[in-house]
Amino acid sequence: MHYITLDTNTWIYLANGTEPARLLHYINEEVDKGNIIILVPETILAEWDDHKDKTVRKGARKHVQEVHDSLEKIKKLFGAKQESDSLSFLLEENNDRPFFDDVIDSFQKKKNDIDNAVNSNIQLIENLLKQKSTVISAKDKIHVKCGQFALAKKAPFKNKNSYADALIIFTLLDYVKENAIKNAFFISYNTEDFCEKSNGEKTLHQDLISEFNDAVCQYYKTVGEALKTIKNDIVSKEELKLIRYWQEQPESDDDIEFCQLCCEDLERLSEVYYGAPKDLTDERGKENKIAAGECDWCSTLHFKCVDCGTVNIVRDEEYEKSKECEGCGLLYVIHRECEKGQIVSLEYTIPEVKISCARCGDNFAPEDMVENLCANCEQEYAYGEK
């Protein structure tokens, strides 16, 4: 019997194909046979629900888009038909462009297959976490311990506030120790918080070694490494090497935004770069900055509502007009100055909205109204002065 706990990021990487899908299916089969029990601290369930859609689906699609764009760049090296390509002075003429056209067309057709595979993985993980796992709640003493490690700046609190990470491992280790569980594994890609570098290799941090030893729990950085101790031929050395390579790549920003217009109309993922907050004229007197940026592919403007945080796109016909936030209905007016067809400046305004009181006729801000009456008239009406 083996007891395994996968950190949230590890489930995400299993879902998006960073590790072979057969590892996920092997875990599911062994759980059904009673050979593996999955232990899940409650924090992991909450984090999975928060990240399964945005991080898994968009992360997988972004990777596909990057490969597609790279193929397009290679194709451009060979030039368009009847044009000299960029390598013509170095290489003999050899029209390899049709080959890359076929490769790109084939790759495009695989997008749906990739989406379906990711969706299938997500559903399988959902079932494992919520139907086939032992969920562990954090006791009060675990919260105290997390606080003590944070104050002492011990791992996983070395570089940032990692309360959720600490809650996960200490909840697990406490459960394993109290139940005298043997053959327990904890698997996490989060080597930044849980590991330290020694002789060029990332190993479990010194602050955590005694904690894991006391609970007789093993730490692994990848699922492949952990499962190989159970079934040696589950993953090859070459695959482990590739998994480690992907693990070492910089993590994408979980808060990355993709252009809504490109997603809807062009079926591609293009990033929106916000940069520094922009000046905002809020006639309500509440805010003075707004997050706004452009798509790196189609240049469509996106902005985040200052009240509800909803991301809104601004189409060409929506400039200079009142635009409602799709989330809360707050009105914006975006003014642009153009020179030679290029936008040279943008101004963001939240106009002050006034509503006429149906009784006295005076104008008031919406928050000062009760239905269609101002506060004074509503009070008079309530006391019978009609």
FILO-49878 format. One record per atom (N, C-alpha, C): residue in one letter; x, z, y. Coordinates in pm, whole numbers, plus 32768, in hexadecimal, padded with zeros to 4 digits. Each point is the difference from the previous one (the first is absolute). Layout:
<atoms>
AXZY
...
</atoms>
This chain:
<atoms>
M805580007F88
M7FAB80008078
M80588000807D
H7FDF7FAB805E
H80497FFB807F
H7F9D80128073
Y802B804C8063
Y7FAF80178078
Y80457FBA8075
I7FB97FA68042
I803F7FB5806C
I7FAF800C8081
T80498004806D
T7FC37FFD8086
T80457F948050
L7FB37FA38032
L80347F968056
L7FDB801F808F
D80647FFD8058
D7FE68013808E
D7FA87F8E8033
T7FC180158072
T7FA57F998037
T80457F7A800F
N807980018038
N80467F818015
N801F7FBA7F7C
T8012804C7F96
T801E7FC57F7E
T7F857FB97FC7
W7F8B803C800F
W7F847FBB7FD8
W7FF07F7F8050
I802180058080
I7FF47F8A8055
I805B7F907FCE
Y807C80237FDD
Y805E7F9A7FD1
Y7FD97FCA7F77
L7FC380537FAD
L7FCC7FCD7F81
L7F8F7F9D8018
A7FAD801E8064
A7F8D7FA9801C
A802A7F7A803A
N80667FFF8056
N80237F828043
N80687FAD7FB6
G802B802F7F89
G80587FAF7FAE
G809480168017
T8026806A8048
T808E801C8011
T803F80217F78
E7FB3803F7FA8
E802B80157F76
E7FA27FB27FA4
P802E7FD87F88
P7FAE7FAE7FA7
P7F77803E7FE4
A7F997FAC8000
A7F7780307FEA
A7FF0803E7F76
R80537FD67FA0
R7FF280367F78
R801E80967FFD
L804D80338061
L801B80908005
L7F7F804C801E
L7FB17FC9805D
L7F80803E8021
L7FA37FFC7F87
H7FFD7F8F7FBA
H7FA97FF37F8B
H8031805A7F8E
Y8082800F7FF5
Y8037805A7F99
Y7FD48090801A
I8008802B807F
I7FD380878023
I7F6D80127FDA
N7FAE7F9D8022
N7F7180087FE2
N7FE7800A7F69
E80487FAE7FB3
E7FEF80027F6E
E802A80867FC4
E807180358030
E8032807F7FCA
E7FA780768029
V7FC37FF68076
V7F9F80678028
V7F887FFD7FA1
D7FD07F887FE1
D7F8E7FF37FA5
D802180337F73
K807E7FF17FD8
K802B80307F7B
K801B80967FFE
G8006803D8078
G801C808E8007
G809480228000
N80557F9A8014
N809180168000
N80368022808A
I7FB67FDC8068
I8028801C808A
I7F8D80438048
I80208068804B
I7F9E80408059
I80327FF0808F
I7FA87FD08057
I80257FED808C
I7FD4807B804F
L805E803D8046
L7FE380728059
L7FFE7FCD808F
V7F94801E8048
V7FEF7FCA8087
V7FE1806F8064
P806280288052
P7FE0805A806F
P7F987FC0805C
E7FA480518034
E7F927FCB8052
E80317FAB8074
T807280238038
T80367FB68073
T80137F6D7FDE
I80297FE37F86
I80167F757FD7
I7F7D7FB38000
L7F94803E7FD2
L7F7D7FBD8001
L7FD87FD9808D
A8011805C805E
A7FDB7FE5808C
A80577F908039
E808380057FE5
E805A7F998036
E7FE37F787FC2
W7FE07FFD7F80
W7FE07F817FBD
W7F847FC18040
D7F9A804F8019
D7F877FCB803F
D801D7FC8808A
D805D803E8048
D80227FD18087
D804F7F7E7FFD
H80537FEC7F9A
H80607F928003
H7FE37F8D7F9F
K7FA380117FA3
K7FF27F9C7F97
K7FDA7F768036
D7FAD7FFC8069
D7FD77F7E8034
D80697FC3805B
K802280488069
K805B7FC98064
K808C7FEA7FC9
T803A80687FC6
T808B7FFA7FD6
T80147FA87F86
V7FA9800E7F9C
V80137FB37F85
V7FDC7F6E8014
R7F857FE58029
R7FD47F75800A
R804E7FB3806A
K800A80398078
K80457FB9806A
K80967FF77FE5
G803680687FC1
G808F7FFD7FE0
G80207F907F9E
A7FAC7FF17F9A
A80167F957F9E
A7FF17F778041
R7F9A7FF08053
R7FEA7F7F8041
R80707FDF8062
K803380678044
K806D7FEA805E
K807C7FCE7FB6
H801A80397F8B
H80737FD37FB1
H7FEE7F6E7FD9
V7F877FDA7FD7
V7FE47F757FDC
V80157FA58079
Q7FD1802D8074
Q800E7FB08079
Q80937FEC8024
E805180697FEF
E808F7FF58020
E80447F997FA6
V7FDD80007F7F
V80397F9E7FA4
V7FD57F748027
H7F7F7FF18021
H7FCC7F7D802A
H80487FCE807C
D801280578064
D80447FD8807B
D80917FD97FE6
S804080467FA3
S808B7FDE7FDE
S80087F767FC1
L7FA07FE07FA9
L7FFD7F7A7FC4
L7FE97F95806A
E7FAA801E8061
E7FE87FA1806C
E807F7FE68050
K804C806A8019
K807D7FF0804C
K80647FAA7FB3
I800680157F7B
I805A7FAE7FAE
I7FD57F6E8005
K7F7C7FEA7FFA
K7FCE7F778003
K80267FB98081
K7FFD804D806E
K80217FC48082
K80907FD18007
L8057803D7FB0
L808B7FD67FFE
L800F7F6F7FD3
F7F9E7FD27FB2
F80077F787FCB
F7FBB7F9B805B
G7FC68030806D
G7FC47FA88063
G7F7E7FC37FD4
A7FB57FCC8063
A7F827FBC7FE2
A801C7F747FCC
K7F9C7FC27FCA
K80107F787FCE
K802E7FA48070
Q805E7FA57FDD
Q80357F9C805D
Q804B80408074
E8029807E7FF1
E805280428065
E808080307FC0
S806A8009804E
S807D80387FCD
S7FF180967FF6
D802780387F8D
D7FF480917FF3
D80778045803F
S7FF78085800A
S8065804D8049
S808580087FB6
L80037FD17F82
L807C80047FB4
L803B7F757FE9
S7FC87F9B8044
S80257F767FE2
S80927FE2801D
F803F8049805A
F808D7FE8801F
F805C80407F99
L7FCA805B7FAD
L805480467F9F
L7FEA7FCE7F72
L7F857FD57FE3
L7FDD7FDB7F77
L7FDD7F6D7FF6
E80137FC87F8B
E7FD37F787FE8
E7F6880007FFC
E7FC47F8D801F
E7F6F7FF78002
E7FC780217F76
N7FA3805C7FFF
N7FBF80257F83
N7F7A803E8023
N7F947FB97FEB
N7F7D802E802C
N7FC580657F9E
D801F807F8019
D7FCB806C7FAC
D7F81803C803A
R7FD17FCB8071
R7F8B803B8043
R7F8480037FA6
P7FE27F927FB6
P7F8880057FAB
P800280737F9C
F807880237FD0
F800B80717FA3
F7FCD807F8041
F802A8019807C
F7FD6807A8045
F7F6D7FFB8026
D7FCC7F87801C
D7F707FF38019
D7FB1802F7F86
D802D7FD77F8A
D7FBC80277F85
D800B80967FE8
V80778038801A
V8016808F7FED
V7FA48050805B
I7FF87FD78080
I7FAD80488061
I7F6C7FF47FDC
D7FD57F897FD7
D7F747FEE7FD7
D7FDF805A7F89
S805B80047FA0
S7FEB80557F8A
S7FFC80938027
F80578025805D
F8006808C802C
F7F7F80278048
Q7FCB7FA58052
Q7F83801A8047
Q7F8E801B7F9E
K7FFE7FB37F93
K7F95800E7F9D
K800780877FB8
K8077803B7FFE
K801080807FBB
K7FD080778053
K7FE17FE8807F
K7FD5806E8056
K7F8680487FC8
N7F9E7FB17FD3
N7F87803D7FC9
N801F804F7F81
D805A7FC97FAD
D802780487F86
D804080868023
I80547FFF8069
I8043807B802A
I7F9B80658034
D7FA27FD28052
D7F9780598033
D7FB1803E7F8D
N7FDD7FAD7F9E
N7FB280327F8E
N804F80677FAF
A80837FE57FF0
A8055805E7FB4
A800B80858048
V80117FFC8084
V800B807C804E
V7F7D804E7FF9
N7F8F7FB9800E
N7F7E80437FF8
N7FEC80417F77
S802B7FBB7F97
S7FF480377F79
S8056807E7FF1
N80797FFD8038
N805980757FFA
N7FC58076804B
I7FC57FE48074
I7FC3806B8050
I7F8F80427FB3
Q7FAC7FAF7FC0
Q7F9080377FB3
Q803180547F8A
L806B7FD27FBF
L8036804A7F8F
L80398087802E
I80477FFF8071
I8037807D8036
I7F90805E802C
E7F997FC7803F
E7F8C80518027
E7FC680497F87
N7FF27FB87F92
N7FC7803A7F87
N805C806B7FC6
L80827FE68002
L806080627FCD
L7FFD80808052
L80047FF18084
L800880758058
L7F8080538000
K7F8E7FBC7FFB
K7F8280478016
K7FB0801B7F80
Q80267FBE7F93
Q7FB680157F84
Q805580347F8D
K80837FE98005
K8054801F7F8C
K8073805F8020
S7FFC80428072
S806F80568029
S7FD58092800C
T806380577FFC
T7FEA808E801D
T802380178092
V7F9C80208051
V801580138090
V80258092801A
I806A80148051
I80338086801C
I7FE980238093
S7FC580738017
S7FEC80318089
S80778055802A
A801D7FFD8082
A806E80508036
A7FD0808F801A
K804780607FC9
K7FDF808D8016
K8036802E8087
D7FCE8070802F
D802E80368081
D809780168000
K8036802F7F91
K8090801C7FFB
K80537F80800F
I7FC67F8E7FDC
I80487F81800E
I80097FDA8093
H7F948018804B
H80047FE58090
H806880598044
V8008807D7FD3
V8065805C8037
V808C7FCD7FE3
K80157FD27F85
K80847FCE7FD9
K80267F858051
C7FA17FA78017
C801B7F898052
C802B8029808C
G7FBC80658037
G802480318084
G808C803A8004
Q802680487F96
Q8085803A7FF9
Q806C7F947FFA
F7FEA7F997FB2
F80607F927FF6
F800A7FB58085
A7F8F7FF48045
A80017FBB8081
A8051804E8066
L7FEC80838006
L804A8054805F
L809680007FE2
A80237FFB7F80
A808D7FFF7FD9
A803D7F748007
K7FAB7F9D801F
K802B7F748008
K80417FD17F7E
K7FC4802B7F92
K802D7FD37F7D
K7FB57F817FD9
A803A7FB37FA4
A7FBB7F8A7FCD
A7F7A802C7FC3
P7F947FB48017
P7FFE7F7C803E
P7FED7FFF8098
F8024806C8044
F7FEC80098091
F807F7FE1804E
K80627FC07FC4
K80817FE98041
K7FF47FA5807A
N7FB77F937FF2
N80007F9A8069
N7F7E7FF98050
K7F9480357FCA
K7F7F7FF58045
K7FA180687FC8
N7F8B8006803C
N7F99805A7FCD
N7FC47FC37F82
S802480357F8D
S7FD47FC77F80
S7FA780617FB4
Y7FA1803A8046
Y7FAD80687FC2
Y7FB57FCA7F86
A7FC97F88800B
A7FB57FC87F8F
A805B7FEB7F87
D807B7FD28018
D805F7FED7F92
D802080857FBC
A801780678052
A801E80847FC9
A7F8980367FB1
L7F897FEC8036
L7F8780317FBE
L7FF07FC17F76
I80227F7F7FF6
I7FF47FBA7F80
I805F803A7F98
I8081800A8023
I8061802B7F99
I7FF080937FDB
F7FE480568062
F7FF5808E7FE1
F7F7E80217FB6
T7F977FB5801C
T7F83800F7FB3
T80187FD97F6F
L80447F8F7FEC
L801F7FD27F79
L805A80627FB5
L80708027803F
L806180567FBC
L7FC480887FDD
D7FAC80358058
D7FBE80807FE3
D7FA57FF37F86
Y7FB57F927FF9
Y7FA57FEB7F8F
Y804E7FEF7F7D
V806B7FB28005
V80527FE87F89
V803C80837FCD
K80328051805E
K8041807F7FDA
K7F9B80637FC8
E7F8E800F8043
E7F9D80627FD4
E7FC37FDD7F78
N7FFB7F7F7FE1
N7FC57FD67F81
N806A7FE17F96
A807E8024801E
A806F7FEE7FA1
A80037F727FC6
I7FED7F9F8057
I7FFC7F747FD6
I808E7FCB7FEC
K80147FB87F93
K807F7FBD7FE6
K7FED7F6A8013
N806F7FB9800F
N7FFD7F6E8011
N7FAC7FD78079
A801880428070
A7FBA7FDC807C
A805B7FA98056
F7FC57F958038
F804A7FA48056
F7FBE7FFA8089
F80527FFA8068
F7FCE7FE08086
F80497F82802D
I7FB37F9A8027
I80397F7E8024
I7FDC7FE08090
S80657FE88052
S7FE67FE1808D
S80697FA18038
Y7FD07F9C8048
Y80597FA38048
Y803580408080
N7FCD80738023
N8025803F807F
N808880447FF6
T80687FB17FF4
T808780377FF4
T803480368085
E7FC37FD7806D
E802C80308083
E7FEB8097800E
D7F8F80317FCC
D7FDF808E800E
D802B80547F88
F7FFB7FC47F88
F801A804E7F87
F80907FF87FCF
C804E7FA38034
C80867FE97FCB
C806D800E806B
E807B80067FD0
E80757FF88056
E80647FA27FBE
K80577FC68051
K805E7F9F7FCB
K808080457FD6
S802A7FE57F86
S807B803A7FCB
S80497F967FAE
N807D7FE28028
N80507F987FBC
N7FB67F7B7FF9
G7FBD7FE08070
G7FBA7F808008
G7F7D7FFA7FB5
E7FD6806E7FC4
E7F8480047FB1
E7FA28068803A
K7F7E7FDD8006
K7F9D80608030
K7FD080577F8D
T801280848010
T7FD5805F7F99
T7FA9806B8041
L7FBB804B7FAD
L7FA680698032
L804C805E805D
H7FC280228070
H804280528066
H801F808C7FC9
Q80738035802C
Q802B80857FD3
Q7F96806B801A
D7FB67FF2806E
D7F9980638021
D7F9080037F98
L7FF37F947FB3
L7F8F7FF57FA3
L8029800B7F6E
I80807FF87FE3
I802D80007F74
I7FD3807E7FB6
S80148075803B
S7FD9807D7FBC
S7F6980077FEC
E7FB37FCA805F
E7F6E80007FF3
E7FD57FAE7F86
F803C7F8A7FF0
F7FDF7FAA7F8E
F8035803C7F7E
N8077803B8004
N8039803D7F87
N7FAB80757FCF
D7FD38054805E
D7FAE80747FDB
D7F7F7FD57FBB
A7FCA7F8F802C
A7F837FD07FC5
A80187FA47F88
V807F7FE57FE3
V80277FA27F94
V7FB77F7B8015
C800E7FCA8076
C7FC07F818025
C806D7F9D802A
Q7FF87F857FCE
Q80637F9A8020
Q7FD27FAB8076
Y80607FD98054
Y7FE17FA88072
Y80387F757FE5
Y7FAD7F998019
Y802B7F757FF3
Y7FD97FB4807E
K80527F9C8021
K7FE77FB2807A
K7FA57F887FE7
T7FF57FD47F83
T7FA97F8E7FE0
T7FB4801C7F7F
V7F917FBB7FF0
V7FAE80107F88
V804C7FCB7F86
G80467F8F8013
G804B7FC47F92
G806580607FC5
E804A80478056
E806480617FD0
E7FBE806F7FAF
A7F9080318031
A7FBB806E7FBC
A7FC97FD57F78
L7FBA7F8E7FFE
L7FC17FD47F84
L80677FD37F98
K80747FD6802D
K80697FD67FA2
K802F80757FAA
T7FEF807B8032
T802480767FAF
T7F98801A7F93
I7F8A7FC58010
I7F96800E7F9B
I80037F8B7F9F
K800B7F878038
K80047F857FB0
K80737FAA8035
N806C7FFD7FB7
N807D7FC68033
N7FF47F6E8028
D7FAE7FB37FB6
D7FF97F70801D
D7F8E7FDB805E
I7FC780658044
I7F8F7FE4805C
I802D7FAD8077
V807F800B8025
V80357FB68072
V80937FE27FE5
S802B7F888027
S808A7FD77FE7
S805E8030806E
K80827FFB7FE5
K806380268065
K7FF77FA5807A
E7FE77F807FE7
E7FF57FA0806F
E7F8880218058
E7F9180267FC0
E7F888025804D
E8017807F804F
L804380627FC4
L801F807B8048
L80577FE4807A
K805F7FA57FEF
K80577FDB806F
K7FB07FC28071
L7F9F7FA97FDD
L7FAC7FC18065
L7FA480668043
I7FCA805D7FB2
I7FAA806A8037
I804D80538065
R807B80247FDC
R8054804F805C
R801E7FB2807F
Y80127F7C7FF1
Y80197FAD8075
Y7F8A80068060
W7F867FEF7FCC
W7F8980048055
W7FED808A803D
Q802580687FB3
Q7FF280888032
Q805A80188078
E80747FC18003
E805F8015806C
E7FDF7FB1807E
Q7FA07FA37FF5
Q7FDB7FB38077
Q7FB6805A8063
P80127FE68083
P7FBB80528064
P7F6A7FFB7FEB
E7FC180748008
E7F6F80077FEF
E7FBA7FC28077
S7F937FB97FE4
S7FB17FC8806D
S7FB480708044
D7FE17FEB807D
D7FB88064804E
D7F70800A7FD1
D7FD880777FD4
D7F7680127FD3
D7F9B7FE2806D
D802B800D807E
D7FA67FEC8070
D80047F718035
I803B7FA67FB3
I800B7F76802E
I7F747FC48011
E7FF17FAD8066
E7F817FBD8018
E80127F6B7FEA
F7F997FC17FC6
F80047F717FE9
F7F967FBC8057
C801E7F87802A
C7FA67FB58059
C7F7B7FE57FBB
Q7F94802A803D
Q7F7B7FEC7FC6
Q7FDC7F6C7FFD
L80297FB78067
L7FDE7F72800A
L80467FB17F92
C8080801C7FE9
C804A7FBB7F97
C7FC680207F76
C7FDA807F7FEC
C7FC780297F80
C7F7D7FB67FE5
E7FAD7FF58068
E7F7A7FC67FF0
E80057F677FFA
D80497FC2805E
D7FFA7F6F800E
D806E7FB67FB5
L8077803B7FF8
L80727FBA7FC5
L802680377F77
E7FC1806F7FD8
E801C80407F80
E8095801C7FEF
R803E8033806A
R808B80297FF9
R800F80888043
L806980487FDD
L801B8082803D
L806D7FF08068
S7FDE801A807B
S80607FF8806E
S7FFE8085804A
E80768033801F
E80098084803D
E7FDD7FFD8094
V7FCA8070802E
V7FE58013808F
V806680648034
Y804A7FD98066
Y80668057803A
Y7FCB803C8082
Y7FF880848005
Y7FC580438073
Y80678023806B
G8074802C7FD9
G806380288064
G7FD2807B804E
A8034800D807A
A7FDE80748054
A7F6E7FF7802E
P7FBE80748012
P7F767FFF8033
P7FF77FB88086
K7F917FBC8016
K7FEC7FB3807B
K7FAF80518065
D80117FDD8080
D7FB480438069
D7F6B7FE17FF2
L7FAF8064801A
L7F6F7FF27FF5
L7FBE803B807B
T7FA27FB78038
T7FAD8035806C
T7F7D802F7FC4
D7FF380837FF6
D7F86803A7FC7
D7FAF803C8073
E7F977FBC8026
E7FAF802D8072
E7FB1807F7FE0
R8004802B7F85
R7FC480817FDC
R806080738021
G80807FDD8014
G806580648020
G8035804B7F88
K7FF77FC67F89
K802A80477F86
K80897FD77FCD
E801D7F7E7FFC
E807B7FCD7FC3
E804D7FAA8063
N80837FF17FE7
N80507FA68055
N805A7FA37FAF
K7FFB80097F7A
K804F7FA97FAB
K7FAA7FCE7F8B
I80247F8A7FCD
I7FB87FC77F8E
I80637FB97FA5
A7FEA80097F7D
A80547FB97F9F
A7FCD7F727FF2
A80557F9F801F
A7FD97F737FF9
A80797FAE7FD7
G7FE87F967FB4
G806E7FAA7FD4
G7FCC7F7B7FCF
E805D7FA67FE2
E7FDC7F797FD7
E802A7FE47F70
C7FB57FA87FC0
C80227FD07F7B
C80807FAD8008
D805C80147FA1
D807E7FB68005
D7FF27F707FCF
W7F867FDB7FD4
W7FEA7F777FD0
W7FA97FB08060
C7F8B80388023
C7FA27FB48054
C7FF68035808E
S8045806E801E
S8005803D8086
S7F7C803C802F
T7F9F80117FA6
T7F81803D8026
T80168091802B
L7FC280268070
L800E80878034
L7FAA80627FB0
H803A80727FDF
H7FBA806E7FBE
H8011807D8056
F7F9980548005
F800F80818043
F7FB4806B7FB3
K8030807C800C
K7FC080717FBC
K7FAB804C8064
C7F8380147FDE
C7FA580488058
C8035808D801A
V80028029807E
V803680848024
V7FA280717FD5
D7F837FDF7FE5
D7FA180697FD7
D7FF880117F69
C7FF87F907FB6
C7FEA800C7F6F
C80727FCA7FAB
G80607FBA803E
G80737FCD7FB6
G7FE97F7D7FB8
T7F887FC78008
T7FE47F807FBE
T80577F91803B
V80377FAB7FA8
V804E7F8D802E
V7FA07F8D801F
N800B7FC98079
N7FAB7F91802B
N80567F878020
I7FCF7F887FE0
I80477F878028
I7FBB7FC4807A
V804E7FBA8051
V7FCA7FC08078
V800F7F697FF1
R7F917FBB7FEE
R80037F6E7FF5
R80097FC3808C
D80247F828007
D80147FBE8082
D7F87800C805B
E7F897FF27FC7
E7F8780018052
E7FD7808C802C
E804780677FD1
E7FD9808A8020
E804E803C8074
Y80647FB98033
Y804780328076
Y7FA57FF8807A
E8015805A805E
E7FB78006807F
E7F6E80287FEF
K7FD880287F87
K7F7680277FE7
K7FFD808D7FC6
S7F89803C8004
S7FF180837FC0
S80067FEF7F69
K8058804D7FC1
K800E7FFA7F6F
K7FE780897FC5
E7FA280087FA4
E7FDF807F7FC0
E8061801E7F8E
C802D807C7FF7
C804F802B7F8C
C7FA77FF67F85
E80357FC57F95
E7FB27FEF7F86
E7FE380847FBB
G804C80688024
G7FEB80817FC0
G7F9D80598046
C800C800B8085
C7FAC80618047
C7FAF7FC48073
G80177F80801E
G7FB27FC0806A
G80368013808C
L807280458010
L803B80138084
L80237F78803C
L7FE27FEF8081
L80177F808042
L808E7FF58037
Y803B7F8A7FED
Y80837FDF8038
Y7FF67F7B804A
V80587FED8061
V80127F7D803E
V80977FE47FFF
I80267F8F7FC3
I808E7FDB7FFB
I80157F858057
H805380118065
H801E7F92805E
H808B7FCA7FE0
R800E7F7B8002
R80847FC57FE6
R80267F9D806D
E80807FFE801E
E803A7F9F805D
E80557FA07FB0
C7FEB7F7F8015
C804B7F9B7FB5
C804E7FA4805C
E80717FD27FD1
E80507F9B8045
E802F7F997F9A
K7FE07F82801B
K80277F927FA7
K7FD3801A7F70
G7F8580337FF6
G7FC680167F7C
G8030807C7FB8
Q80578050803F
Q803480797FC2
Q7FCC807C8048
I7FDC80677FB4
I7FD4807E803C
I80798048803B
V7FF780208081
V807080458042
V7FE08093801C
S7F7F80228004
S7FDC808D8014
S7F73801B7FCC
L7FEA807C7FD8
L7F7D802B7FCF
L7FDB80838043
E7F81800E8022
E7FCE807B803B
E7F8B80327FAC
Y800580817FDF
Y7F99803D7FAC
Y7FAF80638053
T7F7C7FEF7FFC
T7FA880578050
T7F8B80317FAC
I7FE28080800F
I7F8280377FCB
I7FA88017807A
P7F9C7FAB8015
P7FAD800E8078
P7FA6807B7FF8
E7FE9803A8073
E7FA380718005
E7F737FCB7FF2
V7FB780337FA0
V7F787FD27FE6
V7F9D80648039
K7FA07FCE804C
K7F9880548039
K7F787FD77FC9
I7FAD80647FE6
I7F787FE77FD0
I7F9E803E8061
S7F977FB68020
S7F9B8033805E
S7FA180607FB9
C7FE980728041
C7FA080607FCC
C7F747FC68010
A7FB180047F95
A7F7A7FC68002
A7FA2804C805B
R8024807C802A
R7FA680528052
R80267FFD8094
C8082801A801C
C80288008808D
C80427F808032
G802B7FAA7FA5
G803C7F818027
G809380058023
D803C80768004
D8090800B801D
D80527FD37F86
N807F7FDA801C
N80587FD27F95
N805A80717FCE
F801280057F7C
F805280697FC3
F80537FC57F8F
A806D80477FDD
A80507FD97F8C
A7FB0801B7F82
P80137FB17F95
P7FB280117F85
P8004808E7FC8
E80768042800A
E800980877FC8
E7FB08067804F
D7FD37FDB807A
D7FB0805B8051
D7F6B7FE67FF1
M7FDE7FA77FA3
M7F737FDD7FEC
M7FCC803C7F7E
V7F8080228000
V7FBA802B7F87
V7F957F977FE7
E801B7FAA7F9F
E7FAF7F887FEB
E80007FAE8082
N7F8D7FEF8043
N7FFE7FAE807A
N7FF08054807F
L801B80827FF5
L7FF380598073
L808580438020
C8017801A8082
C8075804E8026
C7FE780927FD9
A806780508004
A7FF5808C7FD4
A7F98804C8051
N7FFF7FEC8085
N7FA180498056
N7F707FD97FE0
C7FE97F7D7FF5
C7F787FD27FE5
C7FD280297F74
E805D7FFF7FA1
E7FDD80287F79
E7FD980937FFC
Q804780548051
Q7FE1808F8004
Q7F7880168040
E7FE67FB9806C
E7F7E800C8043
E7F907FD37FA3
Y801B7F937FB7
Y7F9C7FCB7FA4
Y7FE480657F90
A806A80417FD2
A7FF180607F92
A7FAE80798029
Y800880258084
Y7FB680758030
Y7F767FD98038
G7FD97F867FE8
G7F787FD88022
G7FED7FCA808B
E806D7FE9804C
E7FF27FC98087
E80007F687FF5
K7F937FC47FD5
K7FF87F717FE3
K7FCC7FB28078
</atoms>
